Amino acid sequence: MRTFFGRSTTTSHRRALRRRETFNAQFNGGSSAAAFDSAARLGCDILEQRIVLTASESDFVFSQGTITGYHGLGGAVEIPSIIQGIPVVAIAKGAFQNNQTITRVVIPGTVAQIGAEAFGGDNHLASVTIRRGVRYIDDHAFSGTALESVALPESVKAIGTGAFADIPTLKSARLGDGLVTIGALAFNRDSNLTRVTFGRSVATIGDGAFQAAGLLTVSIPKSTKTIGWSAFADNPNLKSAIIGNGVESIGSYTFQNDRALTSVVIGRSLTAIGEESFSYTGLKAVVIPDNVKTIQTRAFFSCQEMERATIGNGVEEIGVLAFADSGKLQRVTLGQKVGNIGDGAFQNADLGGVVIPDSVTRLGWSSFAGNSHLASATLGKSVASIGNFVFQDDTELKKIRFRGDAPAEVADKAFLNVHPAATLLRTPKATGFGADEDLWNGLLVWTDRRQYRPEVQKATFDQASSTVTIEGKNFLKSAVHNEVKFSNGAHGTVEEATPTRLKVHVVTFAHTDPVKVQVQHVGGLGPVAAVSVTGRTLPTTDVTIPSFPYSYSYSKSNGGVVLYFSYNGQLINSFTKVSGGPNIEYSGDGDPNQSGTQGLVRIGSGTNIGTYVFNCNGSSSTQLTIKVTA
């Protein structure tokens, strides 16, 4: 190489603007300030202070077109395109690895391949310029550096495993239009990488390629066919993702644990949503297009913010626990080709109702269990198998409508702990369920759209047993399916039922009179029948409530009244009669069924008005007036 040490200091009149000069010596490791001073003394053409020094050929270990090592002083290094008259076509594995002095590097376009770990661990390397011509960047080539941005020319075809991984300083990456393959872990753990721009040719995004990065949005181009496992998982700030129309498959855990992810658009070529692809994300709603055929295990597991899911007409399989533990999922629309709903698929969601299409043949174990607000379910004509615990603990489930015949296989505990008065509604021609009012797997059988029309003719109260006997017609023979209400707010339990008589035990009394009794089906399948109670009326108790937060309730028992008092949630220690009224027959320190927070008092029957005092923890007393009419 030519030397400038003998040049005159006369200003050159050459036409080209020079920003780089080639020296046989380096000054201060190639830093721009030293370069300016030294170059001025040497008579170089300096038109601006910023200058990049090219390293000497002797700084490189070079063999047959490949740089295999470096022992220069570092700083800003421009790798020459020709050494010893031979083009530099490759940088070997580990050639610059763990260098602590290089801060910037320019790689010429003559280099076709940057070898594995070529600059790996260069923790002061903050800038790299890759000229057009470079085709391959091998495994971990720049991992562990201090790069702040990456811009790949169109010539680059592939990025190897971990090529730019573990760079917490990296903020942006622009991937050229020629890039086809992004290797596994390529940008893994780049926690401050907020923006990536994909080129128009990316076909494959490898496993974990952008896992644990800091991306805000992702837009995958239509050229992409495959997205690997965990490719975008653990990005805590990722808010939206667009999966291009060319993507045919996404691997397991692709967007797992992206808690801020609220929106995803699924392209028109995707056929399968991989295992746990969107589990633990912040999605509020998802629309799965008709081209998707399979939703795999736990694909949307524990999406705690999801409220709606629309499953397209091409989906045939919903995997195990696919939407389980999505506690806000209130509405799901199932497509017309779903054949199998996997075990626990919608377990512990918050569905209010579900319609299972005629295409479904199997409901897996616990598939709709733990939906505490599920009030109704419609099962399609083809359901042949209902697994154990399918509707377990759906305590509000009162109506289960079957559009076809009874399934051939129904597990013993399929309807465990549904509403005690749950009713099975069948079509008039359905077989296998039995007759109306029979019990089928614990459900009362009833013909759909047939109204329950009870007729109440008479209601009589028996004071001694606190029982109301209701006479009439068309009562259901299942006691729990007859709902009885009293117009004054009293409550009772139907203990016996025949088509013409109901026996109701009154357990909570009100203090108004007269009363009417109403009878209807628990599920509201028909009109309400009502009649006034005749004979002896329910006990009337007049209570003057002294002040908030004093409250009371009571029940009738053996000619007296048992009262439950609470005052500020405190235990009532004593209850004494001041004057008049019935005698106190019993006074306890609390109702054991009320966790010791209420006082328990029994007062005999009578017609006089009495005044009583209760004390809370011996520190306060309040008077109240009670009249008990037997």
ROTOR-591011 format. One record per atom (N, C-alpha, C): residue in one letter; x, y, z negated. Coordinates in steps of 0.1 Angstrom, whole numbers, plus 2048, in hexadecimal, padded with zeros to 3 digits. Example, Ala and Ser with C-alpha at 12.3 -4.5 7.8 and 13.67 -1.06 7.14 Angstrom:
A8847C77B2A87B7D37B2A8847DF7B2S8807EA7B9S8897F57B9S8818007B1
! end
This chain:
M8087F4800M800800800M80980D800R804817806R80C823807R80C82A7FAT8178327F8T8198397ECT8188487EEF81284F7E4F81185E7E6F81B8667DEF82585F7D8F82E8667CFF83786F7D7G83986D7E4G8428767EBG83B8817F3R82D8827F1R82688B7F9R82889A7F5S8278A37FES8288B17FBS81B8B57F3T81D8C07ECT8118C57E4T8098CF7ECT80C8D07F9T8048D9802T7F68D3804T7ED8DC803T7DF8D7805T7DC8D1812S7D68C5812S7D38BE81ES7C78C4825H7C88C3833H7BC8C883AH7B58BD841R7B68B083CR7AF8A5842R7A08A7840R7988A284AR78A8A684AR78289E83FA78589283DA77C88A834A77D88F825L77188F81FL770892810L774885809R77E886800R78387A7F9R77E87A7EBR77786F7E7R77486D7D9R77C8627D3R78385A7DBR78B8507D6R7998507DDE7A384E7D5E7B184E7DAE7B78417D5T7C083C7DDT7C782F7D9T7D58337D4F7D882E7C8F7E58317C2F7EC8247BEN7F98257BDN80181A7B9N80281B7A9A7FE8267A4A7FE827795A7F182B790Q7ED827784Q7E182B77EQ7E4835772F7DA83E770F7DC848766F7D184775CN7D5845750N7CC844744N7C183A748G7C582F74DG7BC824750G7B282775BG7B5832763G7AB83576DG7A083E76AS7A184575ES79684E75AS79785A763S78B860765S78A86B76FS79387776BA79387B75FA79A88775BA7A988675EA7AF87A75AA7BD87875DA7C087776CA7B6871773A7B8870781A7B987D788F7B0887783F7B0894789F7BE89B787D7C289B77AD7CF8A2777D7DB89C77FS7DB88E77FS7E6888786S7E5889795A7D988879AA7D88897A8A7DB8977ADA7D88A17A5A7DC8AF7A8A7EB8B17AAR7F28AB7A0R8018AC7A1R8078A47ACL7FF89A7B1L8048927BCL8008977C9G7F78A17C9G7F38A87D6G7E88A17DDC7DF89A7D5C7D48937DBC7C989D7DFD7C18997E8D7B58A27ECD7AA8A07E1I7A98A97D8I79F8A87CDI7948B37CFL7888B07D3L77E8B97D6L7748BA7CAE7748B07C1E76C8B07B5E7748A97AAQ7708AC79EQ7788A6793Q776897791R76A892794R767884792R76E87C79CI776872799I77D86A7A2I77F85C79DV77D8527A5V77E8447A1V78C83F7A7L79483A79EL7A18357A2L7A08267A7T7A68237B1T7A78157B6T7B380F7AFA7B08037AAA7BB7FB7A4A7C57F77AES7D17F57A9S7DC7F07B1S7DA7E17B5E7DE7DD7C0E7DD7CF7C4E7E47C67BAS7EE7CC7B4S7F67C37AAS7EE7C179DD7E37C879BD7DA7C678FD7D27B9790F7D27B379CF7C97A879EF7D179B7A1V7CC79079CV7D178379FV7C877F7ABF7CF77C7B7F7C877B7C3F7CD76F7CBS7C47667D0S7C875B7D8S7BE7577E2Q7C27577EEQ7BA7527F9Q7AC7597FAG7AC7667F8G7A076E7F9G79876F7EDT79D7697E2T7957697D5T79D76F7CAI7977797C3I79D77E7B7I79A7757ABT7A57707A5T7A376679AT7A676C78DG7AC77878CG7AF77E77FG7B278D781Y7B3794775Y7B67A2775Y7BE7A6769H7C97AE76BH7D17B275FH7D47C1760G7CB7C9766G7CD7D7766G7C97DE759L7CA7EB759L7C77F374DL7B97F674BG7B07F2754G7A27F3752G79C801756G79380674FG78C813752G78381075EA78381A767A77B819773A78281277EV77E806782V7857FE78CV77D7FC798E7837FF7A4E77D7FB7B1E7857F07B7I77F7E57B8I7867D97BEI7887DB7CDP7947DA7D1P7977DC7DFP7917D27E8S78E7D67F4S7887CC7FES7927C4804I79F7C8804I7AA7C180AI7B67C1801I7BB7B57FEI7C87B47F6I7D27AC7FEQ7DE7B2800Q7E87AB807Q7E47A8815G7DB7B181BG7D77B0828G7CC7A582AI7C779F81FI7BD795820I7B079A81AP7A5799820P79879E81BP79479780EV79079E804V78B7997F8V77D7947FAV77B7867F9V76D7817FCV76777B7F0A76E7797E5A7687737D9A76F7777CDI7677777C2I76C7797B4I76A76C7ADA7757667A8A7747597A2A76D759795K76A74D790K76474B783K76D751778G76875A770G76F75F764G77A769768A77B76E774A786776778A78878376FF77D78976BF77E795763F778792755Q776786751Q76E783745Q775788738N76C78D730N770792722N77A79D723N77A7A572EN7837B172EN77D7BC726Q7867C271DQ7817CC714Q7847DB719T78A7DC725T78E7EA729T7867EF735I7817E673DI77A7EA749I76D7F1746T76A7FD74BT75E804748T754805754R75B805760R75380676CR75A7FD777V7527F7780V7587EF78AV7507F1797V7577F17A2V7517F27B0V7557E57B7I74B7DE7BCI74E7D17C3I74C7D37D2P7567D17DAP7547D47E8P74B7CA7F0G7467CF7FCG73D7C6803G7447BA80AT7517BA809T7587AE80FT7567A2806V7537A47F9V7517997F0V7437927F2A7437867F5A73777F7F7A7327787EAQ73A7757E1Q73676E7D5Q73D7737C9I7357767BEI73B77A7B1I73976D7A8G7447687A4G74475B79DG73E75B78FA73C74F78AA73674E77CA73F755772E73975C769E74076375EE74B76C763A74A77176FA754779775A75778676CF74C78C767F74E79875FF747795751G74478974EG73D786742G74578A735G73E79072CG744794720G74C7A1720D74C7A872CD7537B572DD74A7C0726N74B7C1719N7417C8711N7437D7712H74C7DC71BH74D7EB71DH74A7EE72CL7467E4733L7427E6741L7347EC742A7337F9745A726800744A720802752S72880075DS72380376AS7297FA774V7217F577DV7267ED788V71F7F1795T7277F279FT7227F57ADT7257E97B5I71B7E37BBI71C7D77C3I7197DC7D2R7237DB7DAR7227E07E8R71A7D57F0R7147DA7FBR70C7D2804R7167C880AG7137BB80AG71B7B180FG71C7A5804V71C7A97F8V71C79F7EDV70F7967EER7107897EER7057807F0R7017787E4Y70A7747DCY70776C7D0Y70E7717C3I7067727B9I70B7757ACI7097697A3D71376379FD712756798D70F757789D70E74B783D70A74A775D71275376BH70A75B763H710763759H71B76D75EA71A77176AA724779770A726787769F71B78C764F71C79975DF71679874FS71478C749S70D78B73CS716791731G710797728G71779D71CG71F7A971FT71C7B072AT7227BD72DT71A7C8727A71E7D572BA7177E0726A7107E8731L70C7E173CL7067E8747L6F97EF743E6F67FA749E6EA802746E6E0800751S6E47FD75DS6DB7FB768S6E27F1772V6D97EB77AV6DE7E2784V6D67E5791A6DD7E679CA6D77E87A9A6DE7DF7B3L6D67D57B8L6DC7CB7C1L6D97CF7CFP6E37CE7D8P6E07D17E6P6D87C67EDE6D37C87F9E6CB7BE800E6D27B2803S6E07B2804S6E77A6807S6E779B7FDV6E479F7F0V6E57957E6V6D978B7E7K6DC77E7E8K6D27747EAK6CE76D7DDA6D776B7D4A6D47647C8A6DB7697BCI6D57697B0I6DB76C7A3I6DB75F79BG6E675C796G6E774F78EG6E2750780T6E3745779T6DE74476BT6E574E762G6DD75675BG6E375F751G6EC76A757A6EA76D764A6F477676AA6F5783764F6E978975FF6E9796758F6E379474AA6E5789744A6DF787737A6E678D72CD6DF78F720D6E5794714D6EC7A2716I6E57AB71DI6EA7B871FI6E07C2718P6E17C570BP6D77CD705P6D77DC70AT6E27E0711T6E27EE716T6DB7EF723L6D87E472AL6D27E4737L6C37EA736K6C07F473EK6B37FA73EK6AB7F874BS6B27F6756S6AA7F5762S6B27EB76CA6AA7E5774A6B07DC77EA6A87DD78BR6AF7E0796R6A97E17A3R6AF7D67ACL6A67CC7B0L6AA7C07B7L6A87C27C5G6B27C07CEG6B17C37DCG6A77BA7E3D6A37BF7EFD6997B87F7D69E7AA7FDG6AB7A87FCG6B079B801G6B07907F6L6AE7947EAL6AF78A7DFL6A47807E0V6A87737DFV69F7687E1V69D7617D3T6A875F7CCT6A87567C0T6AD75E7B4I6A575F7A9I6A976479CI6AB758793G6B775678FG6BA74A787G6B474A779A6B573F773A6B073E765A6B874775CL6B174D753L6B7756749L6BF76274EA6BC76675BA6C3770762A6C477D75AF6B9781755F6B978E74DF6B478B73FN6B777F73AN6B277B72DN6B8783722R6B0787718R6B478E70CR6B979C70FD6B57A271AD6B97B071DD6AE7B9716S6AF7BB70AS6A47C0702S69F7CE705N6A77D670CN6A37E3710N6A17E571FL6A07D9726L69D7DA734L68E7DC736T68A7E8739T67C7EC739T6767EC747R67F7EC751R67A7ED75FR6827E4768V67B7DC770V6817D477AV6797D5787T6807D8792T67A7D979FT67E7CD7A8F6747C57ACF6777B97B4F6777BD7C2G6807B67CAG6817B87D8G6767B07DFR6767B07ECR66A7AB7F4R66C79C7F7S6787967F3S67B7887F7S67C77E7ECV67A7837DFV67C77A7D4V67276E7D5A6777627D5A66F7567D6A66E74F7C8T67974F7C1T6797487B4T67E7507A9I67775079EI67B757791I67E74C787G68A74A783G68E73E77BG68973F76DD68B733766D686732758D68D73D74FG685743747G68B74D73EG692759744A68F75B751A696766758A696773751F68A77774CF689784746F683782737Q686777732Q681774724Q68877E71AA680783710A68678B706A68C79870BA68679D716A68A7AA71BA6817B4715G6827C071BG6797CB716G6707D1720L66C7C872AL6647CD735L6567D3731L6527DD738L6457E4735L63B7DF73FT63E7DD74BT6357D7755T63C7CE75EV6357C5764V63B7BB76EV6317BA77AS6377BC786S6307BA792S6387B079BI6337A479CI63A79A7A3I63679A7B2P63F79B7BBP63C79C7C9P6357907CFK62F7927DBK6287867E1K63177C7E7S63E77F7E8S6487767EDS64B76B7E3T64876E7D6T64C7647CCT6437587CCK64874C7CBK6417407CBK6407397BDT64B73A7B6T64C7337A9T65273C79EI64C73B793I650742787I65373877CG65F738777G66372D76DG65F72F75FW662725757W65F725749W664732742S65B73773AS65F743731S66574E739A662750745A66975A74EA667768748F65B76B742F65977873DF65477872EA65776D728A65376B71AA65A775711D654778705D65A77F6FAD65E78D6FEN657793707N6587A270BN64E7A9702P6537AF6F7P6497B56EDP6427C16F2N6477C86FDN6417D4702N63A7D270FL6397C6715L6337C4722L6247C6721K61F7CF728K6107D2727K6087CD733S60E7CB73ES6067C674AS60F7BE753A6087B575AA60F7AC763A6077A976FI60D7AA77BI6067A7787I60E79B78DI60779078FI60D784795I6097847A4G6137857ACG6117877BBG60977C7C1N60377F7CDN5FA7757D4N6027697D9G60F76A7D9G61675E7DEG61A7547D4V6197587C7V61D74F7BCV6147427BBE61A7377BCE61372A7BCE6137237AFS61D7267A7S61E71F799S625728790I621728783I62872F779I62B72476EG637724769G63B71A75FG63571C751S638713749S63471473BS63A720734Y63272672BY637731723Y63B73E72AT636740737T63A74B73FT639758739F62E75B733F62C76872CF62976771DQ62D75B718Q62A75870AQ630763700N6287676F6N62C7706ECN62E77E6F0D6287826FCD629790700D61D7976F9R61E79B6EDR61379F6E5R60C7AC6EAA6147B46F2A60E7C06F7A6077BE704L6087B270AL6027B0717L5F37AF716T5ED7BA71CT5DE7BB71CT5D77B8729S5DF7B8734S5D97B6741S5E27AD74AV5DC7A4751V5E379C75BV5DA79A767V5E079B773V5D979877FV5DF78C785I5D7782788I5DC77578DI5DA77479CG5E47717A3G5E47717B2G5DC7667B8R5DA7667C5R5D175E7CCR5D77507D0S5E374E7CDS5EA7417D1S5EC7387C5L5EB73D7B9L5EF7357ADL5E572A7ABT5EA71E7A9T5E17127A7T5E170D799A5EB710791A5EB70B783A5F171677AI5EB71776FI5F0720764I5F771775AG604719759G60C710751G609710742E60F70673BE60D70472DE612710725E60971671DE60C721715E61172D71DS60D72E729S61173A732S60E74772BF603748725F5FE755720F5FB754711S60074A70AS5FD7496FCS6037546F4Y5FC7586EAY6007636E1Y6027706E8T5FB7736F2T5FB7806F8T5F07896F3G5F07956F8G5E579E6F3G5DA7A06FEL5D9797707L5CF798711L5C179A70BK5BA7A3711K5AC7A670CK5A279F715A5A579C721A59C79572AA5A578E735V5A078473BV5A777D746V59D778750V5A077A75DV598775768V5A176B76FI59D75F770I5A5754776I59E752784P5A675578FP5A075479CP59D7457A0D5957447ABD5907377B0D59C72E7B4N5A77347B8N5B272B7BDN5B97237B2V5B77277A6V5BD71F79BV5B5713798K5BC707797K5B66FA795K5B76F5787T5C26F9780T5C56F3773T5C96FE769I5C36FE75EI5C8707753I5CE6FD749Q5DB6FD747Q5E26F373FQ5E16F6730T5E76ED728T5E66ED71AT5EA6FA714R5E26FF70BR5E570C703R5E871870CA5E3718718A5E7723722A5E473071CF5D9732715F5D573F70FF5D373D700F5DB7356FAF5D97326ECF5DC73E6E3S5D47416DAS5D574B6D0S5D77596D6C5CF75C6E0C5CE76A6E5C5C47716DDQ5C97776D2Q5C177C6C8Q5B87886CCE5BB78F6D7E5B479A6DBE5AA7976E7M5AB78B6ECM5A27876F7M5947876F4E58C78E6FCE57D78E6FAE575787705R57B786711R57478071CR57D778725A57876D72AA57F765733A57676073ET57A76274AT57275E756T57B75475DI57674775EI57D73C764I577739771G57F73A77CG57B739789G57572C78EN56F72C799N56872079EN5717157A3G57E7187A4G58770D7A8G58D70679DV58C70A790V592704785V58B6F6782E5936EC782E58E6DE77FE5916D9771E59C6DE76BE5A06D975EE5A46E5755I59E6E5749I5A26EE73FI5A96E6734G5B66E9732G5BE6E172AG5BB6E271BV5C26D9713V5C16D9705V5C56E66FFL5BC6EB6F6L5BE6F76EEL5C17046F8A5BB703704A5BE70D70EA5BB71C709F5B071E702F5AC72B6FDF5AA72A6EEA5AF7206E7A5AD71F6D9A5B372A6D1D5AD72C6C5D5B27376BCD5B27456C2S5AA7476CCS5A87556D1S59C75A6CAG59E7606BEG5947626B5G58976D6B9K58C7756C3K58377F6C8K57C77B6D5L57F76F6DAL57976B6E7L56A7696E5Q5627726EAQ5547716E8Q54C76C6F4R55276D700R54B76970CR554761716V55075671AV55874E724V54E74A72FT55274C73CT54B747747T55273C74EL54C73074FL553724754L54F723763G55972076BG55671E779G54F71177CQ54B70F789Q54270478DQ5496F7790K5566F778FK55E6EA792K5656E4785V5636EA77AV56A6E576EV5646D776BG56D6CD76AG5696C0767G56C6BC759N5776C1754N57B6BC746N57F6C973EI5796CA732I57D6D4729I5856CD71DG5916D071DG59B6C9714G5986CB705D59F6C26FDD59D6C36EFD5A16D16E9G5986D66E1G59A6E36DBG59B6EF6E4A5966EE6F1A5986F86FBA5947066F6F5897076EFF5837136EAF5817136DBQ58970B6D5Q58870A6C6Q58C7176BFN58471B6B5N5877276ADN5867346B5A57E7346BFA57B7416C6A56F7476BFD5697516C6D55D7586C0D5527586CAL55074E6D1L54574D6DBL53774E6D4G52F7566DBG5217576D7G51874D6DEG51C7496E9G51473F6F1G51D7396FCV51A72D701V52272770BV51971F715V51C721722V51471972CV51F710733I51D703732I5266FA738I5216F5745P5286F7750P5226F475DP5206E5760D5186E276AD5146D576DD5206CC771S52C6D3775S5376CB779S53F6C476EV53D6C9762V5446C4756V53F6B6753T5496AD751T54569F74DT54A69C73FR5546A373AR5596A072DR55C6AD725L5586AC718L55B6B670EL5646B0704G5716B5704G57B6AF6FBG5796B26ECW5806AB6E4W57F6AD6D6W5816BC6D2S5786C06C9S5796CE6C3S5796D96CES5746D66DAS5756E06E5S56E6ED6E2F5646ED6DAF55D6FA6D6F55C6FB6C7A5646F46BFA5636F46B1A5677016ABG56270569FG566710698G56271E69EN55771D6A7N55272A6ACN54672E6A3S549735699S53F73768ES533740692H53474769EH52874E6A3H5227486AFL52573C6B2L51F7356BEL5117316BAA5077376C1A4F97356BEA4F272C6C8S4F872B6D4S4F17226DES4FC71C6E7A4F97106ECA5017096F6A4F9702700T4FC70470DT4F56FC717T4FF6F371EL4FB6E671EL5046DC724L4FE6D7731G5076D773BG5036D3749G4FF6C574BK4FA6C2757K4F46B575AK4FE6A975AS50B6AC75CS5146A175ES51C69E751V51A6A5746V5216A273AV51F693736A52968B736A52867D733A52F679726S538682721S53F67F715S54168B70DI53D68A700I53F6956F6I5486906EBG5536956E9G55D6906DFG5596946D1N56168F6C8N55F6936BAN5626A16B7F55A6A76AEF55C6B56A9F55A6C06B4V5546BD6BFV5536C66CAV54D6D46C5F5426D36BDF53C6DF6B8F53D6E06A9Q5476DA6A3Q5496DA695Q54A6E868FD5436EA684D5436F767CD53E703685D53670068FD52F70B696D52270C68ET523713683T518713679T50C71B67DE50D723688E50172B68DE4FB724699L50071969DL4FB7126A9L4EE70B6A6K4E37126ACK4D670D6AAK4D07066B6K4D470A6C2K4CE7056CEK4D96FF6D7I4D76F26DAI4E06EB6E3I4D76E66EFR4D96EB6FAR4D06E8706R4D86DE70FF4D16D3712F4D76C971CF4CF6CA729R4D66CC734R4D06CD741R4CE6BF747G4D46B4742G4D36A7747G4CF69D73CD4D1690740D4CF686736D4D968572BA4D667E721A4E067D716A4ED67771AP4F867D716P50567771AP507669715A50F66271DA512654719A51A65270DE52365B70BE52C65B6FFE52B6686F7V5276666EBV5266716E1V52D66D6D4A5376746D0A53E6706C4A5356736B8D53766C6ADD52F66D6A1D52F67B69BK53A68269CK53C68F695K53C69A69FA5366986ABA5366A26B5A5306B06B1F5256AE6A8F51E6BA6A4F51F6BC695L52A6B9690L52D6BA681L52C6C867DN5246CB673N5236D866CN51E6E3676V5156E067FV50E6EA686V5036EF67DH4FB6F8682H4EF6FD679H4E76F1675P4E36F0669P4DB6E4664P4CE6E366CA4C96ED672A4BC6EC679A4BE6ED688A4CA6E968DA4CD6E969BA4C46E06A3T4C06E56AFT4B66DE6B7T4BB6DB6C5L4B96CF6C9L4BD6CB6D7L4B16CD6E0L4B46D56EAL4A96D86F4L4AC6D0701R4A26C7705R4A46BF710R49A6C271BT49D6BE727T4936C0732T4886B5730P47C6B8736P4716AF734P4736A0739K47C69F743K47F691748K48C68B743A49269273AA49F68D735A49D68072ET4A767772FT4A766A728T4B266971EG4B0660714G4BB65D70BG4BB6656FEF4B266F6FDF4B26776F1F4A76736E7G49D66B6ECG4926686E3G4876726E5A47C6716DDA47167A6DEA4736876D6D46A6906D9D46B69D6D1D46A69A6C2E4716A16BBE4736A06ACE47B6946A7D48068C6B1D4896826ADD4976896AAL49F6826A3L4AD6886A1L4B76806AAW4BF6886B1W4C96826BAW4D66886B5N4DF6806B0N4EC6846AAN4EA6906A1G4E068F699G4DD69A68FG4D66A6694L4D26A66A1L4CB6B16A7L4BC6AE6A9L4B46B86A6L4A66B66A8L4A36B66B7V49D6AC6BDV49A6AC6CBV48D6B46CDW48D6BC6D8W4826C46DBW4826C66EBT4776C66F1T4766C86FFT4786D7702D4816DA70BD4846E870ED4776EF713R4766FC70FR46B705712R45D70170CR45D6F6705R4516F36FDR4516FB6F0Q4467026EEQ44670B6E2Q4417036D6Y4477066CBY4437016BEY43870A6B9R42C7056B7R42070D6B3R41A7086A6P42070C69BP41A70868EP40D71068BE405709684E3F871067FE3F870F670V3F871B669V3F871B65BV3E971E656Q3E471564EQ3D671764AQ3D571B63BK3DE716633K3DD719625K3EB71861EA3ED720614A3F972060CA3F67225FET3FB7185F5T3F77185E7T4047185DFF4057205D5F4107215CCF40E7195BFD4177115BBD4177095AFD42170F5A5Q41C71659AQ42671D592Q42F71358BA42A708586A4336FF57EA43F6FA586S43D6F7593S4486F259AS44F6FC5A4S4497095A3S44E7135ACS44E70E5BBT4437085BFT4427025CCT4367085D3V43770C5E0V42C7105E8V42A7045F2T41D7005F3T4196F65FCT4116FC607I4166FA614I41070061FI4096F5627E3FD6F762BE3F56ED632E3F26F3640G3F26EB64AG3EF6F0658G3F16E5662K3F66E866EK3F86DF679K4056E2680N40A6D7687N4156D8690N4226DC689F4246D967CF4306DC676F43A6D167BL4476D567BL4526CB67EL4546C2673K4566B5676K4586AB66BK4666AC665S46F6B366CS47C6B6666S47C6C265DA47E6C1650A47C6CC647A4846D864BV4916D664EV49A6E1650V4976E965DH48F6E3666H48C6EB672H47F6F4670N4786F3665N46D6FC662N47370765AE47271365FE47671F657E46A726651V46B728644V46072E63CV46573B636K45E745638K461752633K45575862BF458760621F44E767619F44F77561CS44377C61ES44378A622S449793618N44A78F60BN44F798601N45E7965FEG46478D607G47278C605G4777805FCA46D7785F7A47076C5EFA4767625F9H47E7595F3H48474E5FBH4817415F6G4807375FFG47D7295FBG484720605T484713601T48A708608T47F6FE60BV47E6FA618V4746F061CV47A6E2617E4736DC60EE4786CF609E4726C360FE4656C5613E45E6BA619E4566BF625A4556B762FA44E6BB63BA4476B0642T43A6B2646T4336A964ET42C6B2659P4266AC663P4206B566DP4156BE668T40F6BB65BT4046C3656T4076C9649R4136C7643R4166CD636R4256CF634L4276DB62EL4356DF62AL4356E261BK43F6DD614K4416E0606K44D6E8605V44C6F45FFV4576FE5FEV45A7015F0H4666FF5ECH46B7025DEH4707115DFV4697195D7V46D7275D6V4797295CDV48472E5D2V49072E5CAV49473D5C6T48F7465CDT4927545CAT48475C5CBF4817635C0F47476A5C0F4767795C3A46C77F5C8A46C78D5CAA4627935C0H4617A05BFH4597A75B5H44E7AF5BBT4497AA5C6T43D7B15CCT4327A75CED4267AB5CFD41A7A25D1D40F7AA5D8P4077A55E0P4067965E4P4117935EEV4117865F2V41B7815FCV414779607K41B778612K41776F61DK422766620V41F75A625V429750629V42974F638Q43574E63EQ43674D64CQ43E740650V43973965AV44072D65EV44472E66DQ45072A670Q45572A67EQ46072167FH46471E68CH46F71568FH47C71D68CV486717686V49271D682V49972468EG49871E69AG49F7236A5G49672D6ADG48A7306A8G4817396AFG47B7346BBL4777276BBL4727216C8L4637246C9G45D72B6C0G44E72D6C2G44A7396B9P43D73C6B9P4387476B1P4387446A2V43674F69BV43574E68CV42774D688A42574367FA418742679A41874766AA40E74E666A40E754658A400753652V401752644V3F475263DV3F875762FS3EE75D628S3F076261AS3F0756611V3F9757606V3F974D5FCV3ED74E5F3T3E77435F1T3DB7435E8T3DE73C5DBG3D473C5D2G3D77365C5G3DF7405BCR3E773B5B4R3EF7435ABR3FA7495B3T3FC7565B1T40675D5B9T41475B5B3L41E75E5BAL42B75E5B6L42D7685AAP4367655A1P43776E595P43B77C59AT435786593T438794596T44179958BT44C79E58FT4557A4585T4587B2588D4557BC580D4587CA582D4657CD57AV46F7D2581V47C7D557BV4807E357ET4837EB574T4887F8576T4977F8576I49D7FA581I4AC7F9582I4B280657DP4BA805572P4BF81156CP4C881A575S4D281457BS4DB81B583S4E481258BF4E8817596F4F281059FF4FF80F597P506803597P5047F85A0P4FE7EC599Y4F47EF591Y4ED7E458AY4E57DC595S4E57CF595S4DC7C759ES4D87BB597Y4CD7B559DY4C77A9597Y4C17A05A1S4BF79359ES4B778A5A5S4B178059BY4A777959EY4A2770594Y49A76459BS49775A594S49074F599S48674A58EK47C743592K47173E589K474730585S47372D578S47671F573S46E71C567N465712567N45E70E55CN457719554G45072155AG44872B554G450738550G45D738552G46474454FG46C74A55BV474753559V47C75A563V48A75955FV493755569V4A1755566V4A676156FL4AD76A568L4B377656EL4C277556FY4C777A57AY4D677B57CY4D978A57EF4E178F574F4E579D575F4F379F578S4F67AA57FS5047AE581S5057BD57FY5107C157AY5117D0577Y5207D357AN5237D9585N5317DD589N5397D058AG5337C558DG53B7B958EG5407B3581Q53B7B9575Q5407B5568Q5377AA562L53D7A3559L536798552L52D79F548I52079A548I51779F53DI519796531N51D79C526N52079551AN513791512S50A79B512S4FE79850AS4F279F510F4E679A50DF4D979F512F4CF79E506T4CA7A9502T4C27A94F6T4B57B14F8K4AA7AC4F2K49D7B24F3K49C7BE4E9V4977C94EEV4957D54E5V4877D54E0S47D7D44E9S46F7D44E4S4667CE4EFG45A7C94EBG4507C44F5G4557B94FEG44C7B4506G4507AB511G45379D50CP455794515P458786511P46578550AN46677A502N4727774FBN47E772504I48A7754FFI49576F507I497761502E49675850CE497749508E4A674450AY4AD74B512Y4BB747514Y4C3753519S4D0754514S4D975E518S4E775851AG4EC758526G4FA753528G50475D52CD51075952DD51B762531D51D763540G51575D547G51775E556G51375155DD50F753569D50B748571D517741577P519735574P52572E579P52672E588N51B72F58FN51B72F59DN51E73C5A3Q51F74659BQ52275459FQ53075959AS53974F598S547752594S54875B588G53E75A57FG53F761572G53C770573T53777557ET53578357FT52778857CQ51E77E579Q510782576Q50B77C569G503784563G4FD77F556G4F1776559L4EF76C551L4E4763553L4DA764547V4CE76754AV4C476953FV4B7762543R4B175B539R4A475653BR49A75D532I48F762538I485769531I478761533G47075F529G46375852AG459760531S44E75A534S44376153BS43B769532G434773537G42C77B52FG426787537T41E78F530T41779A538T41C7A8533N4237A8527N4277B5522N4347BA528I4357C7528I4417CD52DI44B7CD521G4587C9524G4627C851AG46E7D151ET4757D5514T4827DD516T48D7D4511Y4987D351AY4A37CB516Y4B07D3519V4BA7CF512V4C77D5513V4D27CA516F4DB7CD520F4E67C4523F4F37CC521N4FD7C451DN50A7CA51BN5157C4524C51D7CC529C5287C7532C5357C852AN53B7BD527N5487BD520N5487C5513G53C7C650DG53B7CD500G53D7DC500S53F7E250CS5427F050DS5377F9512S52D7F3517S5227FB51CS5157F451BS50A7FC51BS4FD7F551AS4F37FE523T4EA7F6529T4E07FD531T4D37F752EQ4C87FF52DQ4BB7FA52BQ4B47F7538L4AC7ED539L4A37EB544L4957E553FT48C7E8547T47E7E4544T4797D954DI4747CE547I46F7C354FI4617BF54BK4597BC555K44C7B7553K44B7A955BV44879F554V44779255AV43878E55AT43278B565T424786566T42477856AA41F76F561A41F761563A41475D56D
! end
